[in-house]
C-alpha cells in the first residue's frame, strides 16, 4: 500500500470539479491526488516546486564536488594570476 505524503487529499473526480477552490483550501500545502484511493499525483505550490528543484540541483552539484574531491591527486596547481 502506498503512503499518502500530504495532509490534504482529494480524488481525481473532486479535483476536476473545482481545482482553484481546492488549492485555496490547502493554503499552500501539498495535495495528494488519489485514484481509487491510491496516490496518483501530488499538487504543490509553485514556490514549493521551485524550492525542491533548487535543492535537487544543489544535491547534484554537491555530488559532483565530492566526486572531484576524490580525484584530488590528479589536480593541477594553477595561480589565480594565470587565469
N, C-alpha and C positions, 0 to 999 in steps of 0.2 A: 504494500500500500504506500502511496506517495504522501509525504508530509506536506501540509499547506504552510508555506513560509510567509504568511501575511495575516494580519489581524482582521482584515476585511476581505470577504469573498463574495463572489457573485456568479450566477450561472450565465452561460452564453446567451440564453433567452432574455434574461433580465438586462444584460449589457446592451443588447440590441434595442431595447425599449427606450432608454434614456441615458446614454453614456455620460453626457455632461453632468447630469444630476448625481450619478454615482461618483464621478471624480470629485465633485463638490462635497459630497457626504464623507468621502475618505479623507478629506482635509490634507492632502499631500502624502498620505500613507500609501504603500503599495496595495494593490488589489489583486487577489488571486482570482483568475477566471476559471471556473470549473466546467468540465464537460463530463456528464454522467458522474458527478461528484468526485472527479479526479482533476487535479490541477492541469490545465491545458496551456495557460499563459499567465503572465503577470503584467499588470499595468503599473508603471511607475511614473512619477512626475518627471518632467524634463530635467530639472535640476539634479534629481537623484540619478537619472540615467547618465548625464554628463559627468557627474562625480564618479560613478562606477567606471566609466570608460577611462577617465583620467587615472584612477587608481590602477586599473589594469595596465595602462601604458607605463605607469611608474614601476609596477611589478616587473614588466618585461625588460625595462631599462636596468633595473636592479639585477636581474638575472644576467644580462649582458655584461654588466660591470663585474660580477663575480666570476664569470667565465674568463674575462680578460685578466682579472687578477691572478687566476690560476696559471696564466701564461706569462707571468711577470718576468721569468727568467729569459724570455725572448724579447723583452723590451729594449728599445734603443734610446740612449740618452740624447736629449736634444736641449739646446739652450733656447730660452724664450726669445732672445735676440735674433736667433737664426730663423725664427718663424716670421 
